[in-house]
Amino acid sequence: MNEGSGAWTVDNKQVANENIYNYISICAPYLEVVEEMTLIEFLNFHTGFKPFLSSITSEKIISILGLENAVNKQVRNYSSGMRQRVKLAQSIFSDVPVVLLDEPCTNFDAAGIQLYHDLINEYCRNRMVIVSSNDEVEYGFCKQRLNINDYKK
């Protein structure tokens, strides 16, 4: 992806700034999910904006996340770790070339961190993943790293 004047170049075609959201997904602890929805409602709602990877369905996501017992609960009744799993899933499973992850393991226990690494290894092989974090467990797999302290004057 290269930014031009008022547009980005993606796969050798021009994409206007206002349409770049179609190529990027994000997961961050400060982003909200629609808490009045159940998990299945939220995932199906999300696909109206961004389709999931071709091999992924909402039901498969629920299984991968291990949230089968909570599928009919409103997201507002989820723990913070469960909500973070949902945010991570909607980001990683979106069919986009760039995945932005800001502190992706926030509120995760050891099982959540393992899930994170499994998702990255399985579903992000051919995509650009940008991780913003101070915790190496979240970015240890990255081949290139930028440290903001290297750019402070």
HUKA-V968927 format. One record per residue. N is the residue number from 0. PHI is phi in whole degrees, -180 to 180 (999 if undefined). PSI is psi in whole degrees, -180 to 180 (* if undefined). BURIAL is b if it has 9 or more other ideal C-beta (glycine too) atoms within 8 Angstrom, else e. Layout:
# HUKA-V968927
n->N phi->PHI psi->PSI burial->BURIAL
n->N phi->PHI psi->PSI burial->BURIAL
This chain:
# HUKA-V968927
n->0 phi->999 psi->128 burial->b
n->1 phi->-129 psi->134 burial->e
n->2 phi->-87 psi->132 burial->e
n->3 phi->-111 psi->-157 burial->e
n->4 phi->-82 psi->99 burial->e
n->5 phi->78 psi->5 burial->e
n->6 phi->-152 psi->164 burial->b
n->7 phi->-115 psi->151 burial->b
n->8 phi->-103 psi->120 burial->b
n->9 phi->-128 psi->122 burial->b
n->10 phi->50 psi->45 burial->e
n->11 phi->65 psi->21 burial->e
n->12 phi->-129 psi->149 burial->e
n->13 phi->-78 psi->133 burial->e
n->14 phi->-126 psi->123 burial->b
n->15 phi->-64 psi->149 burial->b
n->16 phi->-50 psi->-41 burial->e
n->17 phi->-72 psi->-8 burial->e
n->18 phi->-111 psi->2 burial->e
n->19 phi->-66 psi->-23 burial->b
n->20 phi->-58 psi->-24 burial->e
n->21 phi->-68 psi->-13 burial->e
n->22 phi->-112 psi->-1 burial->b
n->23 phi->-133 psi->141 burial->b
n->24 phi->-127 psi->157 burial->b
n->25 phi->-140 psi->145 burial->b
n->26 phi->-129 psi->127 burial->b
n->27 phi->-152 psi->147 burial->b
n->28 phi->-64 psi->-24 burial->b
n->29 phi->-85 psi->-10 burial->e
n->30 phi->-77 psi->144 burial->e
n->31 phi->-103 psi->154 burial->e
n->32 phi->-109 psi->164 burial->b
n->33 phi->-76 psi->102 burial->b
n->34 phi->-73 psi->-19 burial->e
n->35 phi->-78 psi->-13 burial->e
n->36 phi->-91 psi->156 burial->b
n->37 phi->-80 psi->171 burial->b
n->38 phi->-61 psi->-47 burial->b
n->39 phi->-63 psi->-39 burial->b
n->40 phi->-63 psi->-43 burial->b
n->41 phi->-64 psi->-46 burial->b
n->42 phi->-64 psi->-43 burial->b
n->43 phi->-67 psi->-38 burial->b
n->44 phi->-61 psi->-45 burial->b
n->45 phi->-60 psi->-39 burial->b
n->46 phi->-66 psi->-16 burial->b
n->47 phi->-70 psi->-19 burial->e
n->48 phi->-104 psi->-41 burial->e
n->49 phi->-141 psi->124 burial->b
n->50 phi->-71 psi->155 burial->e
n->51 phi->-82 psi->165 burial->b
n->52 phi->-52 psi->150 burial->e
n->53 phi->-59 psi->-28 burial->e
n->54 phi->-90 psi->5 burial->e
n->55 phi->-115 psi->137 burial->e
n->56 phi->-123 psi->165 burial->e
n->57 phi->-59 psi->-41 burial->b
n->58 phi->-64 psi->-39 burial->e
n->59 phi->-67 psi->-40 burial->b
n->60 phi->-61 psi->-46 burial->b
n->61 phi->-58 psi->-42 burial->b
n->62 phi->-66 psi->-47 burial->e
n->63 phi->-60 psi->-40 burial->b
n->64 phi->-75 psi->-15 burial->b
n->65 phi->72 psi->31 burial->e
n->66 phi->-110 psi->26 burial->b
n->67 phi->-58 psi->-36 burial->e
n->68 phi->-76 psi->-11 burial->e
n->69 phi->-114 psi->9 burial->b
n->70 phi->-62 psi->-31 burial->b
n->71 phi->-99 psi->4 burial->e
n->72 phi->-86 psi->146 burial->b
n->73 phi->-67 psi->144 burial->e
n->74 phi->-59 psi->-27 burial->b
n->75 phi->-60 psi->-23 burial->e
n->76 phi->-94 psi->7 burial->e
n->77 phi->-83 psi->153 burial->b
n->78 phi->-71 psi->167 burial->e
n->79 phi->-63 psi->-35 burial->e
n->80 phi->-67 psi->-40 burial->b
n->81 phi->-65 psi->-42 burial->b
n->82 phi->-62 psi->-40 burial->b
n->83 phi->-66 psi->-36 burial->b
n->84 phi->-61 psi->-41 burial->b
n->85 phi->-65 psi->-45 burial->b
n->86 phi->-61 psi->-44 burial->b
n->87 phi->-63 psi->-43 burial->b
n->88 phi->-64 psi->-47 burial->b
n->89 phi->-63 psi->-27 burial->b
n->90 phi->-79 psi->-53 burial->b
n->91 phi->-69 psi->-36 burial->b
n->92 phi->-86 psi->-6 burial->b
n->93 phi->-69 psi->140 burial->b
n->94 phi->-84 psi->79 burial->e
n->95 phi->-136 psi->155 burial->b
n->96 phi->-81 psi->-18 burial->e
n->97 phi->-126 psi->128 burial->b
n->98 phi->-118 psi->119 burial->b
n->99 phi->-101 psi->126 burial->b
n->100 phi->-125 psi->114 burial->b
n->101 phi->-106 psi->112 burial->b
n->102 phi->45 psi->60 burial->b
n->103 phi->-66 psi->-19 burial->b
n->104 phi->-100 psi->14 burial->b
n->105 phi->-56 psi->132 burial->e
n->106 phi->70 psi->14 burial->b
n->107 phi->-94 psi->142 burial->b
n->108 phi->-90 psi->-172 burial->e
n->109 phi->-60 psi->-38 burial->e
n->110 phi->-67 psi->-38 burial->e
n->111 phi->-66 psi->-40 burial->b
n->112 phi->-65 psi->-40 burial->b
n->113 phi->-64 psi->-42 burial->e
n->114 phi->-58 psi->-46 burial->b
n->115 phi->-54 psi->-51 burial->b
n->116 phi->-65 psi->-38 burial->b
n->117 phi->-63 psi->-43 burial->e
n->118 phi->-65 psi->-43 burial->b
n->119 phi->-61 psi->-49 burial->b
n->120 phi->-65 psi->-37 burial->e
n->121 phi->-85 psi->-39 burial->e
n->122 phi->-116 psi->-1 burial->e
n->123 phi->-120 psi->17 burial->b
n->124 phi->-58 psi->-43 burial->e
n->125 phi->-109 psi->30 burial->e
n->126 phi->-132 psi->158 burial->b
n->127 phi->-82 psi->125 burial->e
n->128 phi->-117 psi->124 burial->b
n->129 phi->-115 psi->122 burial->e
n->130 phi->-114 psi->129 burial->b
n->131 phi->-110 psi->115 burial->e
n->132 phi->-167 psi->157 burial->b
n->133 phi->-101 psi->-4 burial->e
n->134 phi->-107 psi->115 burial->e
n->135 phi->-61 psi->-24 burial->e
n->136 phi->-62 psi->-24 burial->e
n->137 phi->-88 psi->-25 burial->b
n->138 phi->-125 psi->7 burial->b
n->139 phi->-57 psi->-26 burial->e
n->140 phi->-80 psi->-13 burial->e
n->141 phi->-68 psi->138 burial->e
n->142 phi->-83 psi->-29 burial->e
n->143 phi->-122 psi->144 burial->e
n->144 phi->-137 psi->142 burial->e
n->145 phi->-120 psi->131 burial->e
n->146 phi->-109 psi->119 burial->e
n->147 phi->-58 psi->-30 burial->e
n->148 phi->-65 psi->-24 burial->e
n->149 phi->-71 psi->-14 burial->e
n->150 phi->-113 psi->1 burial->e
n->151 phi->-82 psi->144 burial->e
n->152 phi->-101 psi->* burial->e
